[in-house]
Amino acid sequence: MTYSEIEKKIRNVPEEYLAIIDAFIDGLMIQHQMKKKPSDELTAAIKESEAMLNDPNTKKFDSVDALFADLDAEE
């Protein structure tokens, strides 16, 4: 999947999926920042992300492709 294909799909994402995408991107950013300098703020952000992931009301996806497959199925 190319960047433009991903960007096109993200522009059409329903509201309820935005939090999932945001958490996924936040997780990637946290991983990147931790490689630079771990801190208490990052630890708090990780705990917040883990809480969201453990929330039974949140849809879970193994990959971005799985997320987009679910979005495509709803269209």
N, CA, C and O atoms as a Tripos MOL2 file, in Angstrom:
@<TRIPOS>MOLECULE
protein
  300   299    75     0     0
PROTEIN
NO_CHARGES

@<TRIPOS>ATOM
      1 N           0.8500   -1.1620    0.0000 N.3       1 MET1
      2 CA          0.0000    0.0000    0.0000 C.3       1 MET1
      3 C           0.9060    1.2380    0.0000 C.2       1 MET1
      4 O           1.8260    1.3440    0.8100 O.2       1 MET1
      5 N           0.6390    2.1420   -0.8920 N.am      2 THR2
      6 CA          1.4600    3.3480   -0.9990 C.3       2 THR2
      7 C           0.9730    4.4120   -0.0190 C.2       2 THR2
      8 O          -0.1290    4.3260    0.5240 O.2       2 THR2
      9 N           1.8190    5.4100    0.1910 N.am      3 TYR3
     10 CA          1.4720    6.5130    1.0940 C.3       3 TYR3
     11 C           0.1960    7.2090    0.6330 C.2       3 TYR3
     12 O          -0.6690    7.5250    1.4490 O.2       3 TYR3
     13 N           0.0760    7.4510   -0.6770 N.am      4 SER4
     14 CA         -1.1120    8.1600   -1.1790 C.3       4 SER4
     15 C          -2.3820    7.3330   -0.9850 C.2       4 SER4
     16 O          -3.4490    7.8890   -0.7250 O.2       4 SER4
     17 N          -2.2730    6.0150   -1.1090 N.am      5 GLU5
     18 CA         -3.4420    5.1590   -0.8700 C.3       5 GLU5
     19 C          -3.8620    5.2270    0.5990 C.2       5 GLU5
     20 O          -5.0490    5.3100    0.9170 O.2       5 GLU5
     21 N          -2.8730    5.1890    1.4820 N.am      6 ILE6
     22 CA         -3.1640    5.2820    2.9140 C.3       6 ILE6
     23 C          -3.7870    6.6380    3.2360 C.2       6 ILE6
     24 O          -4.7770    6.7220    3.9630 O.2       6 ILE6
     25 N          -3.1920    7.7000    2.6820 N.am      7 GLU7
     26 CA         -3.7110    9.0470    2.9280 C.3       7 GLU7
     27 C          -5.1560    9.1730    2.4440 C.2       7 GLU7
     28 O          -5.9860    9.7790    3.1220 O.2       7 GLU7
     29 N          -5.4580    8.6060    1.2810 N.am      8 LYS8
     30 CA         -6.8120    8.6710    0.7270 C.3       8 LYS8
     31 C          -7.8040    7.9520    1.6510 C.2       8 LYS8
     32 O          -8.9090    8.4410    1.8880 O.2       8 LYS8
     33 N          -7.3970    6.7890    2.1670 N.am      9 LYS9
     34 CA         -8.2790    6.0400    3.0540 C.3       9 LYS9
     35 C          -8.4870    6.7730    4.3800 C.2       9 LYS9
     36 O          -9.5940    6.7980    4.9170 O.2       9 LYS9
     37 N          -7.4160    7.3660    4.9010 N.am     10 ILE10
     38 CA         -7.5270    8.0750    6.1760 C.3      10 ILE10
     39 C          -8.4780    9.2590    6.0600 C.2      10 ILE10
     40 O          -9.2020    9.5630    7.0090 O.2      10 ILE10
     41 N          -8.4880    9.9240    4.9260 N.am     11 ARG11
     42 CA         -9.3820   11.0760    4.7420 C.3      11 ARG11
     43 C         -10.8590   10.6660    4.8110 C.2      11 ARG11
     44 O         -11.7180   11.4980    5.1020 O.2      11 ARG11
     45 N         -11.1550    9.3950    4.5460 N.am     12 ASN12
     46 CA        -12.5400    8.9190    4.5350 C.3      12 ASN12
     47 C         -12.8850    8.0830    5.7670 C.2      12 ASN12
     48 O         -13.8920    7.3750    5.7710 O.2      12 ASN12
     49 N         -12.0640    8.1590    6.8040 N.am     13 VAL13
     50 CA        -12.2700    7.3430    7.9960 C.3      13 VAL13
     51 C         -13.4370    7.8850    8.8180 C.2      13 VAL13
     52 O         -13.5110    9.0870    9.0750 O.2      13 VAL13
     53 N         -14.3580    6.9930    9.2330 N.am     14 PRO14
     54 CA        -15.4500    7.4270   10.1130 C.3      14 PRO14
     55 C         -14.8990    7.9090   11.4620 C.2      14 PRO14
     56 O         -13.8140    7.5060   11.8830 O.2      14 PRO14
     57 N         -15.6430    8.7520   12.1100 N.am     15 GLU15
     58 CA        -15.2320    9.3900   13.3700 C.3      15 GLU15
     59 C         -14.7680    8.3850   14.4280 C.2      15 GLU15
     60 O         -13.7820    8.6320   15.1210 O.2      15 GLU15
     61 N         -15.4730    7.2480   14.5580 N.am     16 GLU16
     62 CA        -15.1450    6.3030   15.6320 C.3      16 GLU16
     63 C         -13.7760    5.6510   15.4480 C.2      16 GLU16
     64 O         -13.2220    5.1120   16.4050 O.2      16 GLU16
     65 N         -13.2290    5.6910   14.2490 N.am     17 TYR17
     66 CA        -11.9180    5.0840   14.0100 C.3      17 TYR17
     67 C         -10.7630    6.0620   14.2340 C.2      17 TYR17
     68 O          -9.6100    5.6450   14.3380 O.2      17 TYR17
     69 N         -11.0620    7.3380   14.3080 N.am     18 LEU18
     70 CA         -9.9950    8.3280   14.4520 C.3      18 LEU18
     71 C          -9.2010    8.1270   15.7400 C.2      18 LEU18
     72 O          -7.9820    8.3010   15.7410 O.2      18 LEU18
     73 N          -9.8680    7.7660   16.8310 N.am     19 ALA19
     74 CA         -9.1720    7.5340   18.0970 C.3      19 ALA19
     75 C          -8.2290    6.3400   17.9860 C.2      19 ALA19
     76 O          -7.1370    6.3560   18.5540 O.2      19 ALA19
     77 N          -8.6440    5.3130   17.2620 N.am     20 ILE20
     78 CA         -7.8010    4.1330   17.0800 C.3      20 ILE20
     79 C          -6.5590    4.4950   16.2780 C.2      20 ILE20
     80 O          -5.4440    4.1210   16.6420 O.2      20 ILE20
     81 N          -6.7550    5.2210   15.1930 N.am     21 ILE21
     82 CA         -5.6270    5.6330   14.3580 C.3      21 ILE21
     83 C          -4.7050    6.5500   15.1520 C.2      21 ILE21
     84 O          -3.4820    6.4270   15.0710 O.2      21 ILE21
     85 N          -5.2840    7.4620   15.9160 N.am     22 ASP22
     86 CA         -4.4940    8.3850   16.7240 C.3      22 ASP22
     87 C          -3.6510    7.6230   17.7460 C.2      22 ASP22
     88 O          -2.4760    7.9360   17.9390 O.2      22 ASP22
     89 N          -4.2440    6.6280   18.3990 N.am     23 ALA23
     90 CA         -3.5060    5.8280   19.3860 C.3      23 ALA23
     91 C          -2.3790    5.0480   18.7190 C.2      23 ALA23
     92 O          -1.2890    4.9280   19.2770 O.2      23 ALA23
     93 N          -2.6400    4.5170   17.5240 N.am     24 PHE24
     94 CA         -1.6180    3.7730   16.7850 C.3      24 PHE24
     95 C          -0.4410    4.6860   16.4470 C.2      24 PHE24
     96 O           0.7170    4.3170   16.6480 O.2      24 PHE24
     97 N          -0.7430    5.8720   15.9370 N.am     25 ILE25
     98 CA          0.3120    6.8310   15.5850 C.3      25 ILE25
     99 C           1.0490    7.2850   16.8430 C.2      25 ILE25
    100 O           2.2740    7.4080   16.8350 O.2      25 ILE25
    101 N           0.3010    7.5360   17.9320 N.am     26 ASP26
    102 CA          0.9390    7.9140   19.1950 C.3      26 ASP26
    103 C           1.9090    6.8290   19.6570 C.2      26 ASP26
    104 O           3.0070    7.1290   20.1250 O.2      26 ASP26
    105 N           1.5000    5.5760   19.5230 N.am     27 GLY27
    106 CA          2.3730    4.4630   19.9030 C.3      27 GLY27
    107 C           3.6590    4.4480   19.1030 C.2      27 GLY27
    108 O           4.7390    4.2290   19.6520 O.2      27 GLY27
    109 N           3.5420    4.6820   17.8030 N.am     28 LEU28
    110 CA          4.7430    4.7410   16.9650 C.3      28 LEU28
    111 C           5.6480    5.8960   17.3750 C.2      28 LEU28
    112 O           6.8700    5.7530   17.4240 O.2      28 LEU28
    113 N           5.0420    7.0350   17.6670 N.am     29 MET29
    114 CA          5.8330    8.1980   18.0830 C.3      29 MET29
    115 C           6.5070    7.9480   19.4310 C.2      29 MET29
    116 O           7.6550    8.3410   19.6360 O.2      29 MET29
    117 N           5.7980    7.3010   20.3440 N.am     30 ILE30
    118 CA          6.3670    6.9920   21.6550 C.3      30 ILE30
    119 C           7.5540    6.0520   21.5030 C.2      30 ILE30
    120 O           8.5900    6.2510   22.1370 O.2      30 ILE30
    121 N           7.4090    5.0260   20.6640 N.am     31 GLN31
    122 CA          8.5240    4.1080   20.4270 C.3      31 GLN31
    123 C           9.7330    4.8660   19.8960 C.2      31 GLN31
    124 O          10.8600    4.6340   20.3340 O.2      31 GLN31
    125 N           9.4980    5.7590   18.9640 N.am     32 HIS32
    126 CA         10.5890    6.5420   18.3790 C.3      32 HIS32
    127 C          11.2400    7.4280   19.4430 C.2      32 HIS32
    128 O          12.4660    7.5120   19.5150 O.2      32 HIS32
    129 N          10.4270    8.0860   20.2670 N.am     33 GLN33
    130 CA         10.9570    8.9690   21.3050 C.3      33 GLN33
    131 C          11.7150    8.1950   22.3730 C.2      33 GLN33
    132 O          12.7130    8.6840   22.9020 O.2      33 GLN33
    133 N          11.2500    6.9890   22.6940 N.am     34 MET34
    134 CA         11.9170    6.1840   23.7180 C.3      34 MET34
    135 C          13.3180    5.7920   23.2810 C.2      34 MET34
    136 O          14.2230    5.6660   24.1070 O.2      34 MET34
    137 N          13.4920    5.6010   21.9890 N.am     35 LYS35
    138 CA         14.8260    5.2700   21.4920 C.3      35 LYS35
    139 C          15.7700    6.4430   21.7200 C.2      35 LYS35
    140 O          16.9710    6.2550   21.9120 O.2      35 LYS35
    141 N          15.2200    7.6550   21.6970 N.am     36 LYS36
    142 CA         16.0380    8.8530   21.9130 C.3      36 LYS36
    143 C          16.2930    9.0880   23.4050 C.2      36 LYS36
    144 O          17.4420    9.2090   23.8300 O.2      36 LYS36
    145 N          15.2100    9.1530   24.2020 N.am     37 LYS37
    146 CA         15.3750    9.4710   25.6250 C.3      37 LYS37
    147 C          14.1130    9.0950   26.4020 C.2      37 LYS37
    148 O          13.1120    9.8090   26.3390 O.2      37 LYS37
    149 N          14.1540    7.9720   27.1380 N.am     38 PRO38
    150 CA         12.9940    7.6130   27.9530 C.3      38 PRO38
    151 C          12.7980    8.6270   29.0940 C.2      38 PRO38
    152 O          13.7680    9.1740   29.6190 O.2      38 PRO38
    153 N          11.5560    8.8660   29.4640 N.am     39 SER39
    154 CA         11.2770    9.8180   30.5440 C.3      39 SER39
    155 C           9.9830    9.4400   31.2530 C.2      39 SER39
    156 O           9.2620    8.5380   30.8250 O.2      39 SER39
    157 N           9.7070   10.1380   32.3310 N.am     40 ASP40
    158 CA          8.4690    9.9010   33.0790 C.3      40 ASP40
    159 C           7.2430   10.2180   32.2250 C.2      40 ASP40
    160 O           6.2210    9.5390   32.3230 O.2      40 ASP40
    161 N           7.3500   11.2460   31.3920 N.am     41 GLU41
    162 CA          6.2370   11.6200   30.5170 C.3      41 GLU41
    163 C           5.9340   10.5000   29.5240 C.2      41 GLU41
    164 O           4.7710   10.1950   29.2610 O.2      41 GLU41
    165 N           6.9820    9.8910   28.9780 N.am     42 LEU42
    166 CA          6.7730    8.7790   28.0460 C.3      42 LEU42
    167 C           6.1710    7.5820   28.7660 C.2      42 LEU42
    168 O           5.3070    6.8960   28.2210 O.2      42 LEU42
    169 N           6.6250    7.3320   29.9840 N.am     43 THR43
    170 CA          6.0740    6.2260   30.7650 C.3      43 THR43
    171 C           4.5810    6.4400   30.9960 C.2      43 THR43
    172 O           3.7990    5.4970   30.8830 O.2      43 THR43
    173 N           4.1800    7.6600   31.3160 N.am     44 ALA44
    174 CA          2.7620    7.9770   31.5120 C.3      44 ALA44
    175 C           1.9810    7.7920   30.2170 C.2      44 ALA44
    176 O           0.8600    7.2830   30.2380 O.2      44 ALA44
    177 N           2.5610    8.2010   29.0890 N.am     45 ALA45
    178 CA          1.8910    8.0440   27.7910 C.3      45 ALA45
    179 C           1.7290    6.5720   27.4430 C.2      45 ALA45
    180 O           0.7030    6.1720   26.8930 O.2      45 ALA45
    181 N           2.7330    5.7680   27.7600 N.am     46 ILE46
    182 CA          2.6490    4.3230   27.5020 C.3      46 ILE46
    183 C           1.5310    3.7130   28.3380 C.2      46 ILE46
    184 O           0.7480    2.9090   27.8330 O.2      46 ILE46
    185 N           1.4500    4.0860   29.6050 N.am     47 LYS47
    186 CA          0.3890    3.5600   30.4750 C.3      47 LYS47
    187 C          -0.9890    3.9620   29.9590 C.2      47 LYS47
    188 O          -1.9290    3.1690   30.0100 O.2      47 LYS47
    189 N          -1.1100    5.1860   29.4660 N.am     48 GLU48
    190 CA         -2.3810    5.6500   28.9080 C.3      48 GLU48
    191 C          -2.7450    4.8370   27.6640 C.2      48 GLU48
    192 O          -3.9020    4.4550   27.4870 O.2      48 GLU48
    193 N          -1.7630    4.5760   26.8070 N.am     49 SER49
    194 CA         -2.0090    3.7790   25.5990 C.3      49 SER49
    195 C          -2.3920    2.3520   25.9590 C.2      49 SER49
    196 O          -3.2900    1.7720   25.3490 O.2      49 SER49
    197 N          -1.7050    1.7830   26.9600 N.am     50 GLU50
    198 CA         -2.0280    0.4280   27.4000 C.3      50 GLU50
    199 C          -3.4470    0.3620   27.9500 C.2      50 GLU50
    200 O          -4.1610   -0.6120   27.7110 O.2      50 GLU50
    201 N          -3.8570    1.3860   28.6830 N.am     51 ALA51
    202 CA         -5.2180    1.4190   29.2280 C.3      51 ALA51
    203 C          -6.2410    1.4160   28.1010 C.2      51 ALA51
    204 O          -7.2580    0.7260   28.1800 O.2      51 ALA51
    205 N          -5.9700    2.1870   27.0520 N.am     52 MET52
    206 CA         -6.8900    2.2190   25.9120 C.3      52 MET52
    207 C          -6.9240    0.8610   25.2100 C.2      52 MET52
    208 O          -7.9880    0.3840   24.8150 O.2      52 MET52
    209 N          -5.7530    0.2470   25.0600 N.am     53 LEU53
    210 CA         -5.6970   -1.0600   24.4060 C.3      53 LEU53
    211 C          -6.4200   -2.1270   25.2160 C.2      53 LEU53
    212 O          -6.9860   -3.0610   24.6470 O.2      53 LEU53
    213 N          -6.4050   -1.9980   26.5390 N.am     54 ASN54
    214 CA         -7.0670   -2.9700   27.4080 C.3      54 ASN54
    215 C          -8.5500   -2.6820   27.6050 C.2      54 ASN54
    216 O          -9.2550   -3.4790   28.2240 O.2      54 ASN54
    217 N          -9.0280   -1.5660   27.0930 N.am     55 ASP55
    218 CA        -10.4380   -1.2020   27.2030 C.3      55 ASP55
    219 C         -11.2580   -2.1540   26.3320 C.2      55 ASP55
    220 O         -11.0570   -2.2020   25.1180 O.2      55 ASP55
    221 N         -12.1800   -2.9120   26.9350 N.am     56 PRO56
    222 CA        -12.9640   -3.8770   26.1560 C.3      56 PRO56
    223 C         -13.8950   -3.2240   25.1350 C.2      56 PRO56
    224 O         -14.3830   -3.9020   24.2300 O.2      56 PRO56
    225 N         -14.1490   -1.9300   25.2610 N.am     57 ASN57
    226 CA        -15.0390   -1.2420   24.3230 C.3      57 ASN57
    227 C         -14.3240   -0.7380   23.0760 C.2      57 ASN57
    228 O         -14.9670   -0.2340   22.1550 O.2      57 ASN57
    229 N         -13.0000   -0.8690   23.0380 N.am     58 THR58
    230 CA        -12.2200   -0.3870   21.9010 C.3      58 THR58
    231 C         -12.0090   -1.5190   20.9060 C.2      58 THR58
    232 O         -11.6260   -2.6240   21.2900 O.2      58 THR58
    233 N         -12.2610   -1.2440   19.6140 N.am     59 LYS59
    234 CA        -11.9860   -2.2480   18.5910 C.3      59 LYS59
    235 C         -10.4890   -2.4990   18.5310 C.2      59 LYS59
    236 O          -9.6960   -1.5700   18.6830 O.2      59 LYS59
    237 N         -10.0980   -3.7470   18.3110 N.am     60 LYS60
    238 CA         -8.6850   -4.1050   18.2530 C.3      60 LYS60
    239 C          -8.3290   -4.5670   16.8350 C.2      60 LYS60
    240 O          -9.0960   -5.2840   16.1920 O.2      60 LYS60
    241 N          -7.1690   -4.1500   16.3670 N.am     61 PHE61
    242 CA         -6.6690   -4.5490   15.0550 C.3      61 PHE61
    243 C          -5.2110   -4.9560   15.1890 C.2      61 PHE61
    244 O          -4.4460   -4.3210   15.9160 O.2      61 PHE61
    245 N          -4.8250   -6.0290   14.4770 N.am     62 ASP62
    246 CA         -3.4400   -6.5050   14.5210 C.3      62 ASP62
    247 C          -2.5200   -5.6740   13.6480 C.2      62 ASP62
    248 O          -1.3060   -5.6590   13.8530 O.2      62 ASP62
    249 N          -3.0890   -4.9870   12.6830 N.am     63 SER63
    250 CA         -2.2660   -4.2150   11.7530 C.3      63 SER63
    251 C          -3.1010   -3.0980   11.1380 C.2      63 SER63
    252 O          -4.3250   -3.0700   11.2680 O.2      63 SER63
    253 N          -2.4220   -2.1950   10.4760 N.am     64 VAL64
    254 CA         -3.1160   -1.1260    9.7630 C.3      64 VAL64
    255 C          -3.9500   -1.7280    8.6340 C.2      64 VAL64
    256 O          -5.0550   -1.2620    8.3590 O.2      64 VAL64
    257 N          -3.4180   -2.7660    7.9800 N.am     65 ASP65
    258 CA         -4.1740   -3.4230    6.9090 C.3      65 ASP65
    259 C          -5.4910   -3.9910    7.4330 C.2      65 ASP65
    260 O          -6.5130   -3.9180    6.7510 O.2      65 ASP65
    261 N          -5.4720   -4.5580    8.6440 N.am     66 ALA66
    262 CA         -6.7030   -5.0920    9.2400 C.3      66 ALA66
    263 C          -7.6990   -3.9690    9.5140 C.2      66 ALA66
    264 O          -8.9030   -4.1360    9.3170 O.2      66 ALA66
    265 N          -7.1970   -2.8360    9.9640 N.am     67 LEU67
    266 CA         -8.0560   -1.6720   10.1950 C.3      67 LEU67
    267 C          -8.7200   -1.2380    8.9010 C.2      67 LEU67
    268 O          -9.9310   -1.0210    8.8630 O.2      67 LEU67
    269 N          -7.9260   -1.1100    7.8300 N.am     68 PHE68
    270 CA         -8.4760   -0.6790    6.5490 C.3      68 PHE68
    271 C          -9.4190   -1.7280    5.9540 C.2      68 PHE68
    272 O         -10.3960   -1.3740    5.2940 O.2      68 PHE68
    273 N          -9.1380   -3.0010    6.1780 N.am     69 ALA69
    274 CA        -10.0390   -4.0510    5.7010 C.3      69 ALA69
    275 C         -11.3990   -3.9150    6.3850 C.2      69 ALA69
    276 O         -12.4380   -4.0840    5.7480 O.2      69 ALA69
    277 N         -11.3860   -3.6110    7.6770 N.am     70 ASP70
    278 CA        -12.6320   -3.4090    8.4090 C.3      70 ASP70
    279 C         -13.3710   -2.1800    7.8860 C.2      70 ASP70
    280 O         -14.5940   -2.1980    7.7490 O.2      70 ASP70
    281 N         -12.6340   -1.1230    7.5970 N.am     71 LEU71
    282 CA        -13.2490    0.0840    7.0310 C.3      71 LEU71
    283 C         -13.8630   -0.2060    5.6640 C.2      71 LEU71
    284 O         -14.9750    0.2330    5.3700 O.2      71 LEU71
    285 N         -13.1270   -0.9530    4.8270 N.am     72 ASP72
    286 CA        -13.6350   -1.3000    3.4950 C.3      72 ASP72
    287 C         -14.9010   -2.1390    3.5880 C.2      72 ASP72
    288 O         -15.8130   -1.9850    2.7760 O.2      72 ASP72
    289 N         -14.9600   -3.0310    4.5820 N.am     73 ALA73
    290 CA        -16.1250   -3.8990    4.7500 C.3      73 ALA73
    291 C         -17.3690   -3.0950    5.1200 C.2      73 ALA73
    292 O         -18.4870   -3.4930    4.7920 O.2      73 ALA73
    293 N         -17.1780   -1.9700    5.7990 N.am     74 GLU74
    294 CA        -18.3170   -1.1370    6.1940 C.3      74 GLU74
    295 C         -18.8580   -0.2910    5.0550 C.2      74 GLU74
    296 O         -20.0020    0.1600    5.1110 O.2      74 GLU74
    297 N         -18.0530   -0.0690    4.0200 N.am     75 GLU75
    298 CA        -18.4850    0.7960    2.9050 C.3      75 GLU75
    299 C         -19.4760    0.1220    2.0050 C.2      75 GLU75
    300 O         -19.9300    0.7200    1.0290 O.2      75 GLU75
@<TRIPOS>BOND
     1     1     2 1
     2     2     3 1
     3     3     4 2
     4     3     5 am
     5     5     6 1
     6     6     7 1
     7     7     8 2
     8     7     9 am
     9     9    10 1
    10    10    11 1
    11    11    12 2
    12    11    13 am
    13    13    14 1
    14    14    15 1
    15    15    16 2
    16    15    17 am
    17    17    18 1
    18    18    19 1
    19    19    20 2
    20    19    21 am
    21    21    22 1
    22    22    23 1
    23    23    24 2
    24    23    25 am
    25    25    26 1
    26    26    27 1
    27    27    28 2
    28    27    29 am
    29    29    30 1
    30    30    31 1
    31    31    32 2
    32    31    33 am
    33    33    34 1
    34    34    35 1
    35    35    36 2
    36    35    37 am
    37    37    38 1
    38    38    39 1
    39    39    40 2
    40    39    41 am
    41    41    42 1
    42    42    43 1
    43    43    44 2
    44    43    45 am
    45    45    46 1
    46    46    47 1
    47    47    48 2
    48    47    49 am
    49    49    50 1
    50    50    51 1
    51    51    52 2
    52    51    53 am
    53    53    54 1
    54    54    55 1
    55    55    56 2
    56    55    57 am
    57    57    58 1
    58    58    59 1
    59    59    60 2
    60    59    61 am
    61    61    62 1
    62    62    63 1
    63    63    64 2
    64    63    65 am
    65    65    66 1
    66    66    67 1
    67    67    68 2
    68    67    69 am
    69    69    70 1
    70    70    71 1
    71    71    72 2
    72    71    73 am
    73    73    74 1
    74    74    75 1
    75    75    76 2
    76    75    77 am
    77    77    78 1
    78    78    79 1
    79    79    80 2
    80    79    81 am
    81    81    82 1
    82    82    83 1
    83    83    84 2
    84    83    85 am
    85    85    86 1
    86    86    87 1
    87    87    88 2
    88    87    89 am
    89    89    90 1
    90    90    91 1
    91    91    92 2
    92    91    93 am
    93    93    94 1
    94    94    95 1
    95    95    96 2
    96    95    97 am
    97    97    98 1
    98    98    99 1
    99    99   100 2
   100    99   101 am
   101   101   102 1
   102   102   103 1
   103   103   104 2
   104   103   105 am
   105   105   106 1
   106   106   107 1
   107   107   108 2
   108   107   109 am
   109   109   110 1
   110   110   111 1
   111   111   112 2
   112   111   113 am
   113   113   114 1
   114   114   115 1
   115   115   116 2
   116   115   117 am
   117   117   118 1
   118   118   119 1
   119   119   120 2
   120   119   121 am
   121   121   122 1
   122   122   123 1
   123   123   124 2
   124   123   125 am
   125   125   126 1
   126   126   127 1
   127   127   128 2
   128   127   129 am
   129   129   130 1
   130   130   131 1
   131   131   132 2
   132   131   133 am
   133   133   134 1
   134   134   135 1
   135   135   136 2
   136   135   137 am
   137   137   138 1
   138   138   139 1
   139   139   140 2
   140   139   141 am
   141   141   142 1
   142   142   143 1
   143   143   144 2
   144   143   145 am
   145   145   146 1
   146   146   147 1
   147   147   148 2
   148   147   149 am
   149   149   150 1
   150   150   151 1
   151   151   152 2
   152   151   153 am
   153   153   154 1
   154   154   155 1
   155   155   156 2
   156   155   157 am
   157   157   158 1
   158   158   159 1
   159   159   160 2
   160   159   161 am
   161   161   162 1
   162   162   163 1
   163   163   164 2
   164   163   165 am
   165   165   166 1
   166   166   167 1
   167   167   168 2
   168   167   169 am
   169   169   170 1
   170   170   171 1
   171   171   172 2
   172   171   173 am
   173   173   174 1
   174   174   175 1
   175   175   176 2
   176   175   177 am
   177   177   178 1
   178   178   179 1
   179   179   180 2
   180   179   181 am
   181   181   182 1
   182   182   183 1
   183   183   184 2
   184   183   185 am
   185   185   186 1
   186   186   187 1
   187   187   188 2
   188   187   189 am
   189   189   190 1
   190   190   191 1
   191   191   192 2
   192   191   193 am
   193   193   194 1
   194   194   195 1
   195   195   196 2
   196   195   197 am
   197   197   198 1
   198   198   199 1
   199   199   200 2
   200   199   201 am
   201   201   202 1
   202   202   203 1
   203   203   204 2
   204   203   205 am
   205   205   206 1
   206   206   207 1
   207   207   208 2
   208   207   209 am
   209   209   210 1
   210   210   211 1
   211   211   212 2
   212   211   213 am
   213   213   214 1
   214   214   215 1
   215   215   216 2
   216   215   217 am
   217   217   218 1
   218   218   219 1
   219   219   220 2
   220   219   221 am
   221   221   222 1
   222   222   223 1
   223   223   224 2
   224   223   225 am
   225   225   226 1
   226   226   227 1
   227   227   228 2
   228   227   229 am
   229   229   230 1
   230   230   231 1
   231   231   232 2
   232   231   233 am
   233   233   234 1
   234   234   235 1
   235   235   236 2
   236   235   237 am
   237   237   238 1
   238   238   239 1
   239   239   240 2
   240   239   241 am
   241   241   242 1
   242   242   243 1
   243   243   244 2
   244   243   245 am
   245   245   246 1
   246   246   247 1
   247   247   248 2
   248   247   249 am
   249   249   250 1
   250   250   251 1
   251   251   252 2
   252   251   253 am
   253   253   254 1
   254   254   255 1
   255   255   256 2
   256   255   257 am
   257   257   258 1
   258   258   259 1
   259   259   260 2
   260   259   261 am
   261   261   262 1
   262   262   263 1
   263   263   264 2
   264   263   265 am
   265   265   266 1
   266   266   267 1
   267   267   268 2
   268   267   269 am
   269   269   270 1
   270   270   271 1
   271   271   272 2
   272   271   273 am
   273   273   274 1
   274   274   275 1
   275   275   276 2
   276   275   277 am
   277   277   278 1
   278   278   279 1
   279   279   280 2
   280   279   281 am
   281   281   282 1
   282   282   283 1
   283   283   284 2
   284   283   285 am
   285   285   286 1
   286   286   287 1
   287   287   288 2
   288   287   289 am
   289   289   290 1
   290   290   291 1
   291   291   292 2
   292   291   293 am
   293   293   294 1
   294   294   295 1
   295   295   296 2
   296   295   297 am
   297   297   298 1
   298   298   299 1
   299   299   300 2
@<TRIPOS>SUBSTRUCTURE
     1 MET1         2 RESIDUE 1 A MET
     2 THR2         6 RESIDUE 1 A THR
     3 TYR3        10 RESIDUE 1 A TYR
     4 SER4        14 RESIDUE 1 A SER
     5 GLU5        18 RESIDUE 1 A GLU
     6 ILE6        22 RESIDUE 1 A ILE
     7 GLU7        26 RESIDUE 1 A GLU
     8 LYS8        30 RESIDUE 1 A LYS
     9 LYS9        34 RESIDUE 1 A LYS
    10 ILE10       38 RESIDUE 1 A ILE
    11 ARG11       42 RESIDUE 1 A ARG
    12 ASN12       46 RESIDUE 1 A ASN
    13 VAL13       50 RESIDUE 1 A VAL
    14 PRO14       54 RESIDUE 1 A PRO
    15 GLU15       58 RESIDUE 1 A GLU
    16 GLU16       62 RESIDUE 1 A GLU
    17 TYR17       66 RESIDUE 1 A TYR
    18 LEU18       70 RESIDUE 1 A LEU
    19 ALA19       74 RESIDUE 1 A ALA
    20 ILE20       78 RESIDUE 1 A ILE
    21 ILE21       82 RESIDUE 1 A ILE
    22 ASP22       86 RESIDUE 1 A ASP
    23 ALA23       90 RESIDUE 1 A ALA
    24 PHE24       94 RESIDUE 1 A PHE
    25 ILE25       98 RESIDUE 1 A ILE
    26 ASP26      102 RESIDUE 1 A ASP
    27 GLY27      106 RESIDUE 1 A GLY
    28 LEU28      110 RESIDUE 1 A LEU
    29 MET29      114 RESIDUE 1 A MET
    30 ILE30      118 RESIDUE 1 A ILE
    31 GLN31      122 RESIDUE 1 A GLN
    32 HIS32      126 RESIDUE 1 A HIS
    33 GLN33      130 RESIDUE 1 A GLN
    34 MET34      134 RESIDUE 1 A MET
    35 LYS35      138 RESIDUE 1 A LYS
    36 LYS36      142 RESIDUE 1 A LYS
    37 LYS37      146 RESIDUE 1 A LYS
    38 PRO38      150 RESIDUE 1 A PRO
    39 SER39      154 RESIDUE 1 A SER
    40 ASP40      158 RESIDUE 1 A ASP
    41 GLU41      162 RESIDUE 1 A GLU
    42 LEU42      166 RESIDUE 1 A LEU
    43 THR43      170 RESIDUE 1 A THR
    44 ALA44      174 RESIDUE 1 A ALA
    45 ALA45      178 RESIDUE 1 A ALA
    46 ILE46      182 RESIDUE 1 A ILE
    47 LYS47      186 RESIDUE 1 A LYS
    48 GLU48      190 RESIDUE 1 A GLU
    49 SER49      194 RESIDUE 1 A SER
    50 GLU50      198 RESIDUE 1 A GLU
    51 ALA51      202 RESIDUE 1 A ALA
    52 MET52      206 RESIDUE 1 A MET
    53 LEU53      210 RESIDUE 1 A LEU
    54 ASN54      214 RESIDUE 1 A ASN
    55 ASP55      218 RESIDUE 1 A ASP
    56 PRO56      222 RESIDUE 1 A PRO
    57 ASN57      226 RESIDUE 1 A ASN
    58 THR58      230 RESIDUE 1 A THR
    59 LYS59      234 RESIDUE 1 A LYS
    60 LYS60      238 RESIDUE 1 A LYS
    61 PHE61      242 RESIDUE 1 A PHE
    62 ASP62      246 RESIDUE 1 A ASP
    63 SER63      250 RESIDUE 1 A SER
    64 VAL64      254 RESIDUE 1 A VAL
    65 ASP65      258 RESIDUE 1 A ASP
    66 ALA66      262 RESIDUE 1 A ALA
    67 LEU67      266 RESIDUE 1 A LEU
    68 PHE68      270 RESIDUE 1 A PHE
    69 ALA69      274 RESIDUE 1 A ALA
    70 ASP70      278 RESIDUE 1 A ASP
    71 LEU71      282 RESIDUE 1 A LEU
    72 ASP72      286 RESIDUE 1 A ASP
    73 ALA73      290 RESIDUE 1 A ALA
    74 GLU74      294 RESIDUE 1 A GLU
    75 GLU75      298 RESIDUE 1 A GLU
